[in-house]
Amino acid sequence: MTPDPLNRLVAQLAKLPGIGEKTAQRLAFHILRAPPDFAQELAHALHEVKEKVRLCDRCFSLTEHALCGLCTDPKREDRALCVVEGLADLMALERTREFKGRYHVLHGVLSPLDGVGPDQLRIKELLTRLQDSVVDEVIVATNPDVEGEATALYLMRLLKPLGLKVTRLAQGLPMGGDLEYADPATLSRALTGRREL
């Protein structure tokens, strides 16, 4: 019979996204076998992240301060603003080291079936942010799924009348992909978004 504290730890770890019961058990046993200071440092890190990490007042990324490092970085370009669905998308774009502008995190996409409308996203804050700003291009970087497309279309309709250039990330075939295995929608987008060599 497994001790109750271990069962509780496995149950809590299994609540994490992408962690099943077997992985939760492996993690729990790792924590149990590790030196005592490992468990204390892990507990401290969990407590600290809940106590200190908050949303940036401007872009709604994560920070310990009122504004995040991306918003306060003087080297970033103020004229381009990339709108993303979530924090993972922002981090993925940052890993490319290609985009040098600013970000705005919506924290979701429009999904009427799930009860997510414009009021549940950071769209009002985006519009407020764009008033009296130097931004002249908004890059909509939502995912190429039904909800992401609906959100992109909604944003385009809101932003175009403001005189802003609204662009969308290119979509199409992935590097190393084979045409024969691509789905029709991906091939269609690749053809539509083709460019001159």
N, C-alpha and C positions, 0 to 999 in steps of 0.2 A: 504494500500500500504506500502511495506517495504522500509525503508530508503536506499538510495544508498550505504552508507558505509557498512551497514549490508549485502546487496546483494553482494558487492565486497568481503567481508570476507567469506561468504558462498561459493562463486565461487572459491576463492583461496583454501579454506579448502577441497573442493570437488575434487581438482586436486591431492590430496595426495592419494597414493595407498591404496586401501581397504576402502576408505571413500566415501560413496555415498552422495547424496544430503541431505537425512534426517539426517544422522550422522553429516554432515557438519553444518546443521541448529542447531542441538543440541549443538555442540561445540561452535558455534557462540553465541547462547543464553547464554551458560555457561560463556563465556568470557564477554558478556555484563552485566550479573548479578554479576560477581565477582568484588571485590574491584579494584579500578583503578591501584593499584600497581601490581596486577596480570597480567594485560594486558601489562604493561610496562616491567615487568620481562620477560614475554613470548617474547615480541618483542626484548628485549635485548639478550635473549638466542638464538633466531633465527639469529640475526645479528652476534653475537659472533661466532656461529658455522660456519657460512659462511666465516667469516674473519680469524679465527684462526685454524680451523681443516683442516689438509692436509693429504696426503698419506705419510706413512713411506718410507724413501729412500731405505730401505733394503727389507722389507717384503710386503709393499704396504697395510698395515693395516692403521687404522686412528691414528693420533697423533697431538699434538700441536708442536712437535719438529722435528728435522731431523730424529730421530729414535724413535720408539714407546717403550712403557714399556716392551713389550714382547721381543723385540730385545736387550734391554739393561739389562734385568734381568740376573744377573750372576748365578742364581740358575737353569736356564733352560739348558737342554741337547743340545749340539751343533751337535751331531752325527745323530739325527733324524730330518727330515724336512717334515712337513705335508703341502701338496699343496691342497688348497681349492678353490672353485669357487668364493665365495664372503665373505663379512664381516659377514653376518648372519651365515654362516657355521662355521667360525672361532669362533664366540661367542658361538655357540651351542656346539662345541667341548670343549671349555674352561669351560663351565658350568659343564661338566662331571668331571673335575679335574683329569682326567686320563692321559692325554697327557702332558708330561713335556718337550717336544722338542721345536723346532722353527717352524714358519709358513711361507708360501708364498701364497699370495692372487693373483689369476689369473685375477679377475674382469670379469668373464664370462666363457663361454665354446665355443668350436668350433661349429659353426652352419652355414654351407655354405649357406643354404636357407635364412638366415637372414643377410648374408654378413659378418659374423664373422669368420675370419681366424686366423691363429697363430699370425699374426702381430697386431691384435687388442687386444690380451691378453698379459699378463706379462710373456710370455714364454722366450723371449730373456734375460730378466732380471734374470729369474730363472737359465738359463744356465750360464750366467756370474757369478751369485752368487755361483754356484757349482764349478766353477774353483778354484783350490787351497783352497778348503774348507775342513773341517774335516768331512763333512756329509758322512755317509756310507749307510744310508737308507732314501729313499724318499717314503713317504706314500701318495698315490694319493687318496684324499678324495672328489672326484667329485660325484655328484648325480648319482644314478643308473637309469638314463634315456638315451635315444639315444645319446643326445649331451654329457652328462657326460661320457658315455662309450667311445664315439669317442675321447674325449679329453684325457681320461685315456690311451687309446691305443696309441694315438699320443705321449704322454709323455713317455710311456714305451719304444717306439721305439727310442726316442731321448736319454733317460737316461741309458738304459741297456748298450750301447757301452761304456759308461763312467766308467763301472765297479761298478756301484751302485746297491744296492739291492733296487728294486722297488716293493712296496707292495700296495695292495688295501684294503680299509676297507671291513670287512666281510659284507655279505648281506644275508638276509633270513627272517625268521619269527620274527615278533615283540614280545616282552614280553607280555603275556596276550592274544595273538592272537590265533584263532582257525584254525586248519588245513583245516577244511571244507570250510572256507571262504577265504582262501588264493588263489591268482591267480596262474596259472601254472608257470609263470616266477619266482615268488617268491619261490614257492616250489622247482623248479629246482635249484635255487641258494642255497637254504637251504640244499638240498641234496648234491650238489657239495662241499659246504663249511663245511660239517659236520666234527666234531672233536671227538677224543676219550675221553671218560669220565674217 
